[in-house]
Amino acid sequence: MKNSPTSRRLAAIVSADVAGYSRLMGIDEEGMLAVLRAHRSEFIDDIISDHCGRIVKLMGDGLLSEFPSVVEAVAFSLEFQSGMAR
């Protein structure tokens, strides 16, 4: 039996989470969840897409996203951090 060729691809993974999430949830759970959903739908999803990425997994206050190159992952990360600071 012939061995089938293994399919490979390069990917860069970015992990992000909310600093102080437990504390913020303790202060205002409903408000925090609303803000998190709004940031994702109005900002995060668009810049992930702009950098050819995709969300691999959502978990509470965090996400894992995949990009086709380190360049795209870093560009996303810089835009994400500066946008969240604003």
DSSP file (Angstrom, degrees, kcal/mol; ACC not computed):
  #  RESIDUE AA STRUCTURE BP1 BP2  ACC     N-H-->O    O-->H-N    N-H-->O    O-->H-N    TCO  KAPPA ALPHA  PHI   PSI    X-CA   Y-CA   Z-CA
    1    1 A M              0   0    0      0, 0.0     2,-0.2     0, 0.0     0, 0.0   0.000 360.0 360.0 360.0 130.4    0.0    0.0    0.0
    2    2 A K        -     0   0    0      1,-0.1     2,-0.4     0, 0.0     0, 0.0  -0.494 360.0-118.2 -74.5 142.8    1.3    3.4   -1.0
    3    3 A N        -     0   0    0     -2,-0.2    -1,-0.1     1,-0.0     3,-0.1  -0.684  28.2-128.6 -78.1 132.7    1.6    6.1    1.6
    4    4 A S        -     0   0    0     -2,-0.4     2,-0.0     1,-0.1    -1,-0.0  -0.589  31.6 -99.9 -80.1 145.3   -0.6    9.1    0.8
    5    5 A P        -     0   0    0      0, 0.0     2,-0.4     0, 0.0    -1,-0.1  -0.350  36.5-117.8 -65.0 143.4    1.2   12.4    0.8
    6    6 A T        -     0   0    0     -3,-0.1     2,-0.4    -2,-0.0    -3,-0.0  -0.681  22.4-131.9 -84.0 131.7    0.6   14.5    4.0
    7    7 A S        +     0   0    0     -2,-0.4     2,-0.3     2,-0.0    -1,-0.0  -0.701  31.9 177.7 -84.2 131.2   -1.1   17.8    3.5
    8    8 A R        +     0   0    0     -2,-0.4     2,-0.3     2,-0.0     0, 0.0  -0.948  10.7 175.0-132.3 153.0    0.6   20.7    5.2
    9    9 A R        -     0   0    0     -2,-0.3     2,-0.3     2,-0.0    -2,-0.0  -0.982  30.2-115.6-152.6 151.6    0.0   24.4    5.4
   10   10 A L        +     0   0    0     -2,-0.3     2,-0.3    58,-0.1    -2,-0.0  -0.628  38.2 168.9 -85.5 145.5    1.5   27.2    7.3
   11   11 A A        -     0   0    0     -2,-0.3     2,-0.4     2,-0.0    59,-0.1  -0.989  26.7-146.4-153.7 150.1   -0.5   29.1    9.8
   12   12 A A  E     -A   67   0A   0     55,-2.6    55,-2.6    -2,-0.3     2,-0.4  -0.983  19.0-150.9-118.0 132.5    0.0   31.6   12.6
   13   13 A I  E     -A   66   0A   0     -2,-0.4     2,-0.5    53,-0.2    53,-0.2  -0.874   7.2-165.0-108.1 133.5   -2.3   31.4   15.7
   14   14 A V  E     -A   65   0A   0     51,-2.8    51,-2.7    -2,-0.4     2,-0.4  -0.973   2.1-164.2-118.0 130.1   -3.2   34.5   17.8
   15   15 A S  E     +A   64   0A   0     -2,-0.5     2,-0.4    49,-0.2    49,-0.2  -0.938  12.9 176.2-111.4 134.7   -4.7   34.1   21.2
   16   16 A A  E     +A   63   0A   0     47,-2.2    47,-2.3    -2,-0.4     2,-0.3  -0.993   4.5 169.9-138.3 144.7   -6.5   37.0   22.9
   17   17 A D  E     -A   62   0A   0     -2,-0.4     2,-0.5    45,-0.2    45,-0.2  -0.971  38.7 -95.6-148.5 166.7   -8.4   37.5   26.1
   18   18 A V    >   -     0   0    0     43,-1.0     3,-1.3    -2,-0.3     2,-0.2  -0.711  36.2-130.1 -87.4 122.0   -9.8   40.3   28.2
   19   19 A A  T 3  S+     0   0    0     -2,-0.5    -1,-0.0     1,-0.3     0, 0.0  -0.528  92.8  10.6 -68.9 132.4   -7.6   41.5   31.0
   20   20 A G  T 3> S+     0   0    0     -2,-0.2     4,-2.7     3,-0.1    -1,-0.3   0.724  81.3 150.3  74.2  21.5   -9.5   41.6   34.3
   21   21 A Y  H <>  +     0   0    0     -3,-1.3     4,-2.8     1,-0.2     5,-0.2   0.899  68.4  49.8 -56.3 -47.2  -12.5   39.7   32.9
   22   22 A S  H  > S+     0   0    0      1,-0.2     4,-2.0     2,-0.2    -1,-0.2   0.912 112.8  47.3 -61.3 -42.4  -13.5   38.1   36.2
   23   23 A R  H  > S+     0   0    0      2,-0.2     4,-1.4     1,-0.2    -1,-0.2   0.932 113.5  47.9 -63.5 -45.8  -13.4   41.4   38.0
   24   24 A L  H  X S+     0   0    0     -4,-2.7     4,-2.3     1,-0.2    -2,-0.2   0.882 110.9  51.1 -63.9 -38.8  -15.4   43.1   35.3
   25   25 A M  H  < S+     0   0    0     -4,-2.8     4,-0.4    -5,-0.2    -1,-0.2   0.870 107.2  54.8 -65.2 -36.0  -18.0   40.3   35.2
   26   26 A G  H  < S+     0   0    0     -4,-2.0    -1,-0.2    -5,-0.2    -2,-0.2   0.821 110.3  46.1 -66.0 -31.1  -18.3   40.6   39.0
   27   27 A I  H  < S-     0   0    0     -4,-1.4    -2,-0.2     1,-0.2    -1,-0.2   0.918 139.2  -7.6 -77.0 -46.1  -19.1   44.3   38.6
   28   28 A D     X  +     0   0    0     -4,-2.3     4,-2.6    -5,-0.1     5,-0.2  -0.617  61.8 178.6-157.2  86.6  -21.7   44.1   35.8
   29   29 A E  H  > S+     0   0    0     -4,-0.4     4,-2.3     1,-0.2     5,-0.2   0.930  85.3  43.7 -60.3 -50.7  -22.1   40.7   34.1
   30   30 A E  H  > S+     0   0    0      1,-0.2     4,-2.0     2,-0.2    -1,-0.2   0.915 116.1  47.8 -63.9 -43.2  -24.8   41.7   31.6
   31   31 A G  H  > S+     0   0    0      2,-0.2     4,-2.3     1,-0.2    -1,-0.2   0.901 111.5  50.3 -64.6 -41.3  -23.1   45.0   30.7
   32   32 A M  H  X S+     0   0    0     -4,-2.6     4,-2.6     1,-0.2    -2,-0.2   0.916 110.5  49.1 -64.3 -43.7  -19.7   43.2   30.2
   33   33 A L  H  X S+     0   0    0     -4,-2.3     4,-2.4    -5,-0.2    -1,-0.2   0.886 111.1  50.6 -63.3 -38.3  -21.2   40.6   28.0
   34   34 A A  H  X S+     0   0    0     -4,-2.0     4,-2.3     2,-0.2    -2,-0.2   0.915 111.7  47.2 -64.9 -43.4  -23.0   43.3   25.9
   35   35 A V  H  X S+     0   0    0     -4,-2.3     4,-2.7     2,-0.2     5,-0.2   0.919 111.9  50.5 -64.2 -43.6  -19.7   45.2   25.5
   36   36 A L  H  X S+     0   0    0     -4,-2.6     4,-2.0     1,-0.2    -2,-0.2   0.917 111.9  47.2 -61.4 -44.9  -17.8   42.1   24.5
   37   37 A R  H  X S+     0   0    0     -4,-2.4     4,-2.6     2,-0.2     5,-0.2   0.904 112.7  50.1 -62.8 -41.7  -20.4   41.1   21.9
   38   38 A A  H  X S+     0   0    0     -4,-2.3     4,-2.9     2,-0.2     5,-0.3   0.925 109.3  50.2 -64.8 -45.1  -20.4   44.7   20.5
   39   39 A H  H  X>S+     0   0    0     -4,-2.7     5,-2.4     1,-0.2     4,-1.7   0.911 113.0  47.8 -58.8 -42.0  -16.6   44.8   20.2
   40   40 A R  I  <>S+     0   0    0     -4,-2.0     5,-2.6    -5,-0.2     6,-0.3   0.954 117.8  38.4 -66.1 -48.7  -16.6   41.5   18.4
   41   41 A S  I  <5S+     0   0    0     -4,-2.6    -2,-0.2     1,-0.2    -1,-0.2   0.839 124.9  37.8 -74.1 -31.4  -19.4   42.3   15.9
   42   42 A E  I  <5S+     0   0    0     -4,-2.9    -1,-0.2    -5,-0.2    -2,-0.2   0.627 137.0   0.7 -94.5 -14.3  -18.4   46.0   15.3
   43   43 A F  I  X5S+     0   0    0     -4,-1.7     4,-1.9    -5,-0.3    -3,-0.2   0.607 120.2  51.8-138.4 -58.6  -14.6   45.7   15.4
   44   44 A I  I  ><S+     0   0    0     -5,-2.4     4,-2.3     1,-0.2     5,-0.2   0.919 107.1  51.4 -64.7 -49.1  -12.9   42.3   15.9
   45   45 A D  H  ><S+     0   0    0     -5,-2.6     4,-2.1    -6,-0.2    -1,-0.2   0.889 110.9  50.7 -56.4 -40.7  -14.6   40.3   13.2
   46   46 A D  H  > S+     0   0    0     -6,-0.3     4,-2.7     1,-0.2    -1,-0.2   0.915 111.2  45.1 -66.6 -43.7  -13.9   42.9   10.6
   47   47 A I  H  X S+     0   0    0     -4,-1.9     4,-1.1     2,-0.2    -1,-0.2   0.834 110.5  54.3 -75.5 -27.7  -10.2   43.2   11.3
   48   48 A I  H ><>S+     0   0    0     -4,-2.3     5,-2.8    -5,-0.2     3,-0.6   0.957 113.4  43.5 -62.1 -48.0   -9.7   39.4   11.5
   49   49 A S  H ><5S+     0   0    0     -4,-2.1     3,-2.1     1,-0.2    -2,-0.2   0.895 107.4  59.3 -62.6 -41.8  -11.3   39.2    8.0
   50   50 A D  H 3<5S+     0   0    0     -4,-2.7    -1,-0.2     1,-0.3    -2,-0.2   0.779 108.4  46.6 -57.9 -26.8   -9.3   42.2    6.7
   51   51 A H  T <<5S-     0   0    0     -4,-1.1    -1,-0.3    -3,-0.6    -2,-0.2   0.047 120.8-107.1-107.0  24.4   -6.1   40.2    7.5
   52   52 A C  T < 5S+     0   0    0     -3,-2.1    -3,-0.2     1,-0.2     2,-0.1   0.772  76.5 134.7  60.8  30.4   -7.4   36.9    5.9
   53   53 A G      < -     0   0    0     -5,-2.8     2,-0.3    -6,-0.2    14,-0.2  -0.437  40.3-154.4-102.7 178.3   -7.9   35.3    9.3
   54   54 A R  E     -B   66   0A   0     12,-1.8    12,-2.8    -2,-0.1     2,-0.5  -0.989  25.6-109.2-149.5 149.4  -10.6   33.2   10.8
   55   55 A I  E     -B   65   0A   0     -2,-0.3    10,-0.3    10,-0.2     3,-0.1  -0.698  28.9-177.9 -79.8 126.1  -11.8   32.6   14.4
   56   56 A V  E     -     0   0A   0      8,-3.0     2,-0.3    -2,-0.5     9,-0.2   0.836  66.4  -1.4 -90.7 -40.7  -11.0   29.0   15.3
   57   57 A K  E     -B   64   0A   0      7,-1.6     7,-2.6     2,-0.0     2,-0.4  -0.982  53.9-154.4-156.1 138.6  -12.5   29.0   18.8
   58   58 A L  E     +B   63   0A   0     -2,-0.3     2,-0.3     5,-0.2     5,-0.2  -0.932  17.8 174.2-109.3 138.4  -14.3   31.3   21.2
   59   59 A M  E >   -B   62   0A   0      3,-2.6     3,-2.9    -2,-0.4     2,-0.4  -0.818  54.5 -70.5-148.9 106.1  -14.1   30.7   24.9
   60   60 A G  T 3  S-     0   0    0     -2,-0.3    -1,-0.1     1,-0.3   -43,-0.0  -0.284 122.2  -2.2  54.0-107.0  -15.6   33.1   27.5
   61   61 A D  T 3  S+     0   0    0     -2,-0.4   -43,-1.0   -43,-0.1    -1,-0.3   0.286 127.0  68.0 -97.3   9.2  -13.4   36.1   27.3
   62   62 A G  E <   -AB  17  59A   0     -3,-2.9    -3,-2.6   -45,-0.2     2,-0.3  -0.781  53.6-165.6-129.3 169.3  -11.0   34.7   24.8
   63   63 A L  E     -AB  16  58A   0    -47,-2.3   -47,-2.2    -2,-0.3     2,-0.5  -0.993  13.7-145.5-150.0 151.9  -10.5   33.7   21.2
   64   64 A L  E     -AB  15  57A   0     -7,-2.6    -8,-3.0    -2,-0.3    -7,-1.6  -0.978  24.5-175.8-113.1 130.2   -8.1   31.8   19.0
   65   65 A S  E     -AB  14  55A   0    -51,-2.7   -51,-2.8    -2,-0.5     2,-0.4  -0.950  13.5-145.1-129.0 151.3   -7.7   33.0   15.5
   66   66 A E  E     -AB  13  54A   0    -12,-2.8   -12,-1.8    -2,-0.3   -53,-0.2  -0.920  13.2-173.5-118.6 138.8   -5.7   31.6   12.6
   67   67 A F  E     -A   12   0A   0    -55,-2.6   -55,-2.6    -2,-0.4   -14,-0.2  -0.936  32.0-124.8-129.4 152.6   -3.9   33.6    9.9
   68   68 A P  S    S+     0   0    0      0, 0.0     2,-0.3     0, 0.0   -58,-0.1   0.617  92.0  16.5 -74.4 -10.7   -2.2   32.4    6.7
   69   69 A S  S  > S-     0   0    0    -57,-0.1     4,-2.0     1,-0.1   -57,-0.2  -0.990  72.3-116.1-155.1 160.5    1.1   34.1    7.7
   70   70 A V  H  > S+     0   0    0     -2,-0.3     4,-2.8     2,-0.2     5,-0.3   0.863 114.9  60.0 -64.9 -36.0    2.9   35.7   10.6
   71   71 A V  H  > S+     0   0    0      1,-0.2     4,-2.4     2,-0.2    -1,-0.2   0.933 108.0  43.2 -58.7 -47.5    2.8   39.0    8.7
   72   72 A E  H  > S+     0   0    0      2,-0.2     4,-2.5     1,-0.2    -1,-0.2   0.887 113.4  52.3 -66.5 -39.0   -1.0   39.0    8.7
   73   73 A A  H  X S+     0   0    0     -4,-2.0     4,-2.4     2,-0.2    -2,-0.2   0.913 112.7  44.2 -64.0 -43.0   -1.2   37.8   12.4
   74   74 A V  H  X S+     0   0    0     -4,-2.8     4,-2.6     2,-0.2     5,-0.2   0.912 112.5  51.6 -69.3 -42.1    1.1   40.6   13.6
   75   75 A A  H  X S+     0   0    0     -4,-2.4     4,-2.1    -5,-0.3    -2,-0.2   0.918 112.3  47.3 -60.7 -43.0   -0.7   43.2   11.5
   76   76 A F  H  X S+     0   0    0     -4,-2.5     4,-3.2     2,-0.2     5,-0.2   0.950 111.4  51.2 -60.0 -49.0   -4.0   42.0   13.0
   77   77 A S  H  X S+     0   0    0     -4,-2.4     4,-2.6     1,-0.2     5,-0.2   0.890 110.8  47.6 -59.3 -42.5   -2.6   42.1   16.5
   78   78 A L  H  X S+     0   0    0     -4,-2.6     4,-2.3     2,-0.2     5,-0.2   0.924 115.2  44.8 -65.1 -44.4   -1.3   45.6   16.2
   79   79 A E  H  X S+     0   0    0     -4,-2.1     4,-2.3    -5,-0.2    -2,-0.2   0.900 113.9  51.1 -66.4 -39.9   -4.5   46.9   14.7
   80   80 A F  H  X S+     0   0    0     -4,-3.2     4,-2.4    -5,-0.2     5,-0.2   0.941 112.3  45.4 -61.7 -49.6   -6.5   45.0   17.4
   81   81 A Q  H  X S+     0   0    0     -4,-2.6     4,-1.8    -5,-0.2    -2,-0.2   0.915 115.2  45.7 -64.3 -44.1   -4.4   46.4   20.3
   82   82 A S  H  X S+     0   0    0     -4,-2.3     4,-1.4    -5,-0.2    -1,-0.2   0.890 114.1  49.7 -69.0 -36.3   -4.5   50.0   19.1
   83   83 A G  H  < S+     0   0    0     -4,-2.3    -2,-0.2    -5,-0.2    -1,-0.2   0.894 110.4  49.0 -67.4 -39.8   -8.2   49.8   18.3
   84   84 A M  H  < S+     0   0    0     -4,-2.4    -1,-0.2     1,-0.2    -2,-0.2   0.848 106.9  56.4 -68.8 -33.0   -9.1   48.4   21.7
   85   85 A A  H  <        0   0    0     -4,-1.8    -1,-0.2     1,-0.3    -2,-0.2   0.854 360.0 360.0 -66.2 -33.3   -7.0   51.1   23.4
   86   86 A R     <        0   0    0     -4,-1.4    -1,-0.3    -5,-0.1    -2,-0.2   0.493 360.0 360.0 -70.6 360.0   -9.1   53.7   21.7
